[in-house]
Amino acid sequence: MSRVLFSAFAVGLVLTAFAHAAGTGAQSGERSAFDREENALLYQISGASLVEERIQSRLALGRFYMGRELYVEALAALAADEGGPGADEASLMVARAQYGLGRYATVLRTLDDERLRMTPEGAALRAMSLTELGAFKAAAGEFELAKPPASATPEFLVDFHVLASAAALETGDSDRARAGMAAAQALRIESASAELALASAEIMLKSGERGAREAMRTLMKSPDPRVSALAELHLVAEDARTGAASRRRASAELAALRHKWSGGAFDRELQTAAAAFIPEDEIIDRMNALRLLAHNHPHSDAAAQAKQDLAAASECG
């Protein structure tokens, strides 16, 4: 496990926050509950005379920020890895903060330690990050050991179950995919309703269930632009895969979709579909699309397949 050196940035954050809290208190005469608790934790760190005391105070500050989803602040508070008791907890909190910031590849590097990888929380964060990166095969194996942290928010739990469902679906386990979706829906998080509806419709579509296309068409009208764009992408890809639309038509529709959304899983799925459905006589375009996919999403199963296809094409050439 790599050690993170104590950074001047972390010191600056602590001292700045301390000064700000003290100044605010002097001006207003009273502080909010957040300010009071944060200030008390900062006092503990500044007054710690022993390494062990400093470590425990810093962990407490990290927990304080993590519980409020203040991930940047948590990373700064935990920037000093001094080893000893609490090192594993600190690494797991750092990985959880990195996940919250969408730094999925960084999570994998932070938890690239056999001891941490074998913990239920470490496996959960790795499995979720692998799924976000499109590495479904590796993620499915890690989900076997995974368990969300006890302090996980309902929103984090929804992510966990939805991503476990996605990894299962992409590796051919539709029963486990449905079980994961049921667990996510049971949490009844209103803010996640559109994402859950999309994930559920994707299970239906890939399982060939009746009503799947209608569900996707409904989601294309979602006020959430990401959900709308992904629903359309799933339908275009399915039409091309089943022959309901020609490769040339699918390529044109996929090109138009590039203007509706970008980033994350959408880009990966769009590039994967674009490479797969380029007309067979457009060999150079297909090779370029495969190279782009492998470069932009190196951790994904799609990238691994793209590299195999490129190698096979080179041998044939």
C-alpha positions as a printed Julia matrix, in Angstrom:
317×3 Matrix{Float64}:
   0.0     0.0     0.0
   1.45    3.35   -1.0
   2.05    6.0     1.64
   0.78    9.52    1.09
   3.17   12.15    2.33
   1.94   14.84    4.67
   1.08   17.74    2.38
   1.34   21.46    2.88
  -2.11   21.64    1.37
  -3.55   19.56    4.2
  -1.87   21.76    6.81
  -3.14   24.86    5.08
  -6.7    23.53    4.96
  -6.69   22.72    8.67
  -5.2    26.04    9.71
  -7.44   28.04    7.38
 -10.54   26.23    8.58
  -9.48   26.75   12.19
  -8.91   30.47   11.67
 -12.18   30.83    9.8
 -14.12   29.04   12.52
 -12.54   31.17   15.23
 -13.16   34.39   13.3
 -16.76   33.49   12.59
 -17.34   32.75   16.25
 -15.82   36.08   17.35
 -18.03   38.01   14.95
 -21.34   36.26   15.48
 -21.07   35.18   19.11
 -22.34   31.73   18.27
 -21.56   28.96   15.84
 -23.65   26.39   14.07
 -23.48   22.77   15.23
 -21.29   22.04   12.2
 -18.84   24.82   13.05
 -18.63   23.81   16.68
 -17.9    20.17   15.93
 -15.42   20.96   13.17
 -13.64   23.5    15.37
 -13.36   21.01   18.24
 -11.79   18.43   15.92
  -9.34   20.97   14.52
  -8.36   21.92   18.08
  -7.62   18.27   18.81
  -5.3    17.98   15.83
  -3.45   21.22   16.57
  -3.02   20.28   20.22
  -1.99   16.65   19.74
   1.48   16.07   21.19
   1.75   12.36   20.38
   1.65   10.71   16.95
  -1.11    8.35   18.07
  -3.25   11.25   19.28
  -2.75   13.08   15.99
  -3.67   10.01   13.97
  -6.87    9.41   15.93
  -7.83   13.1    15.73
  -7.25   13.15   11.99
  -9.35   10.0    11.54
 -12.14   11.61   13.56
 -12.02   14.67   11.3
 -12.08   12.41    8.25
 -15.18   10.63    9.58
 -16.8    13.99   10.28
 -16.34   15.15    6.68
 -17.21   11.76    5.15
 -20.48   11.64    7.06
 -21.43   14.89    5.32
 -20.12   13.84    1.89
 -17.45   16.56    1.98
 -15.0    14.47    0.02
 -12.37   17.09   -0.85
 -12.16   18.14    2.8
 -11.92   14.49    3.86
  -9.03   13.85    1.47
  -7.17   16.87    2.85
  -7.76   15.78    6.45
  -6.44   12.29    5.65
  -3.52   13.39    3.47
  -0.97   12.42    6.13
  -0.59    8.65    6.22
   1.55    8.06    9.29
   0.98    4.31    9.42
   0.22    2.44   12.62
  -3.27    1.85   14.0
  -5.91    3.4    11.8
  -3.93    3.19    8.53
  -6.4     0.76    6.96
  -9.38    2.84    8.05
  -7.73    5.94    6.58
  -7.08    4.19    3.26
 -10.67    3.0     3.04
 -11.99    6.48    3.8
  -9.66    7.96    1.18
 -10.92    5.42   -1.36
 -14.52    6.18   -0.43
 -13.89    9.93   -0.93
 -12.21    9.26   -4.28
 -15.2     7.19   -5.33
 -17.54   10.01   -4.32
 -15.54   12.37   -6.55
 -15.75    9.98   -9.51
 -12.04    9.08   -9.44
 -12.65    5.4   -10.07
  -9.24    4.43  -11.43
  -7.63    6.16   -8.43
  -9.78    4.04   -6.1
  -8.28    0.91   -7.64
  -4.76    2.2    -7.04
  -5.55    3.22   -3.46
  -6.91   -0.24   -2.71
  -4.24   -2.18   -4.6
  -3.27   -4.04   -1.47
  -4.32   -7.62   -0.82
  -5.29   -6.94    2.79
  -7.58   -4.04    1.85
  -8.95   -5.83   -1.21
 -10.11   -8.72    0.94
 -12.1    -6.53    3.33
 -15.84   -6.32    2.53
 -15.72   -2.51    2.23
 -12.57   -2.55    0.12
 -14.1    -5.15   -2.19
 -17.28   -3.05   -2.43
 -15.42    0.09   -3.45
 -13.28   -1.8    -5.95
 -16.29   -3.64   -7.41
 -18.28   -0.42   -7.77
 -15.34    1.41   -9.35
 -14.64   -1.46  -11.75
 -18.29   -1.42  -12.83
 -18.2     2.34  -13.38
 -15.11    1.79  -15.56
 -16.85   -0.97  -17.55
 -14.69   -3.83  -16.18
 -17.73   -6.0   -15.52
 -16.02   -9.38  -15.4
 -13.56   -8.3   -12.72
 -16.3    -6.46  -10.85
 -18.59   -9.49  -10.71
 -15.9   -11.44   -8.86
 -15.25   -8.63   -6.38
 -18.96   -8.24   -5.64
 -18.83  -11.78   -4.21
 -16.84  -10.43   -1.24
 -18.32   -6.96   -1.2
 -20.34   -5.38    1.57
 -21.18   -1.67    1.88
 -19.72    0.14    4.91
 -21.96    0.41    7.95
 -21.86    4.2     7.65
 -23.05    4.16    4.01
 -25.75    6.66    3.09
 -28.97    5.41    1.42
 -27.74    6.97   -1.84
 -24.48    5.01   -1.62
 -26.45    1.82   -1.01
 -28.56    2.48   -4.1
 -25.34    2.87   -6.13
 -23.99   -0.36   -4.68
 -27.04   -2.43   -5.61
 -27.49   -0.82   -9.05
 -23.84   -1.39   -9.94
 -23.93   -4.96   -8.63
 -26.99   -5.47  -10.82
 -25.19   -3.98  -13.84
 -22.13   -6.2   -13.37
 -24.34   -9.27  -13.08
 -26.34   -8.33  -16.19
 -23.23   -7.74  -18.29
 -21.81  -11.12  -17.26
 -25.01  -13.02  -18.06
 -26.53  -13.45  -14.59
 -29.99  -11.94  -15.09
 -31.37  -13.41  -11.86
 -28.71  -11.68   -9.78
 -29.24   -8.52  -11.8
 -32.94   -8.51  -10.89
 -32.13   -9.22   -7.24
 -29.77   -6.22   -7.13
 -32.4    -4.01   -8.73
 -35.03   -5.14   -6.24
 -32.69   -4.29   -3.35
 -32.07   -0.82   -4.8
 -35.77   -0.14   -5.34
 -36.59   -1.27   -1.79
 -34.6     1.7    -0.46
 -37.19    4.07   -2.0
 -34.82    6.95   -2.8
 -36.88    9.4    -4.82
 -33.84   11.2    -6.24
 -32.68    7.93   -7.83
 -36.03    7.0    -9.39
 -35.05    7.87  -12.98
 -31.75    5.98  -12.74
 -33.51    2.96  -11.28
 -36.16    3.04  -14.0
 -33.4     3.13  -16.63
 -31.49    0.24  -15.05
 -34.69   -1.8   -14.77
 -35.59   -1.13  -18.41
 -32.09   -2.19  -19.47
 -32.54   -5.53  -17.7
 -35.85   -5.97  -19.52
 -34.32   -5.05  -22.88
 -31.31   -7.36  -22.58
 -33.52  -10.18  -21.29
 -35.92   -9.8   -24.21
 -38.92   -9.05  -22.0
 -42.12   -7.6   -23.39
 -42.59   -3.92  -22.77
 -38.87   -3.19  -22.68
 -38.85   -1.0   -25.77
 -41.88    0.93  -24.57
 -40.17    1.52  -21.22
 -37.06    2.84  -22.99
 -39.12    5.12  -25.24
 -40.81    6.56  -22.16
 -37.42    7.2   -20.57
 -36.27    9.02  -23.7
 -38.7    11.75  -22.59
 -37.15   11.97  -19.12
 -36.31   15.5   -17.91
 -32.92   14.09  -16.88
 -30.79   14.53  -20.03
 -28.39   11.75  -19.1
 -31.21    9.25  -18.62
 -32.87   10.37  -21.84
 -29.65   10.03  -23.87
 -28.8     6.6   -22.4
 -32.3     5.29  -23.09
 -32.0     6.34  -26.73
 -28.51    4.84  -26.93
 -29.76    1.49  -25.6
 -32.56    1.42  -28.19
 -30.29    2.31  -31.11
 -27.75   -0.33  -30.08
 -30.45   -2.96  -29.65
 -31.95   -2.18  -33.08
 -28.55   -2.55  -34.72
 -27.78   -5.74  -32.81
 -31.06   -7.41  -33.78
 -31.02   -6.18  -37.38
 -34.05   -3.94  -36.93
 -31.85   -1.11  -38.2
 -28.94   -1.24  -40.63
 -25.4    -0.6   -39.45
 -25.26    2.56  -41.54
 -28.45    3.9   -39.99
 -27.27    2.98  -36.48
 -23.93    4.73  -37.07
 -25.73    7.9   -38.14
 -28.01    7.82  -35.09
 -25.08    7.19  -32.77
 -23.2    10.13  -34.28
 -26.2    12.37  -33.56
 -26.29   11.15  -29.95
 -22.81   12.58  -29.33
 -24.42   16.01  -29.13
 -26.95   15.02  -26.45
 -24.67   13.9   -23.63
 -21.06   13.05  -22.81
 -18.95   11.56  -20.06
 -18.58    8.37  -18.07
 -20.5     5.24  -18.98
 -22.37    7.06  -21.77
 -19.15    7.76  -23.68
 -17.93    4.2   -23.2
 -21.2     2.62  -24.35
 -21.48    5.04  -27.26
 -17.93    4.32  -28.44
 -18.46    0.57  -28.0
 -21.63    0.63  -30.08
 -20.11    2.96  -32.66
 -17.17    0.61  -33.21
 -19.43   -2.44  -33.41
 -21.91   -1.0   -35.9
 -19.62    0.74  -38.39
 -20.43   -0.74  -41.82
 -18.14   -3.66  -42.65
 -16.7    -1.98  -45.75
 -15.43    0.99  -43.7
 -12.42   -0.87  -42.28
 -10.23    2.16  -41.52
 -13.04    3.89  -39.63
 -13.64    0.74  -37.6
  -9.96    0.4   -36.69
  -9.81    4.03  -35.63
 -12.94    3.6   -33.51
 -11.45    0.55  -31.8
  -8.21    2.41  -31.04
 -10.18    5.31  -29.57
 -12.21    2.96  -27.38
  -9.11    1.16  -26.1
  -7.37    4.46  -25.36
 -10.26    6.27  -23.66
 -11.55    3.39  -21.53
  -8.51    1.2   -20.87
  -9.95   -0.62  -17.83
 -13.12   -1.78  -19.59
 -14.02   -5.18  -20.98
 -14.89   -3.37  -24.22
 -11.3    -2.07  -24.46
  -9.93   -5.57  -23.94
 -12.13   -6.84  -26.78
 -11.13   -3.88  -28.96
  -7.44   -4.73  -28.49
  -8.14   -8.35  -29.48
  -9.99   -7.19  -32.6
  -7.15   -4.83  -33.52
  -4.59   -7.61  -33.06
  -6.64   -9.99  -35.22
  -7.0    -7.32  -37.93
  -3.23   -6.73  -37.9
  -2.54  -10.44  -38.34
  -4.98  -10.62  -41.24
  -3.42   -7.52  -42.8
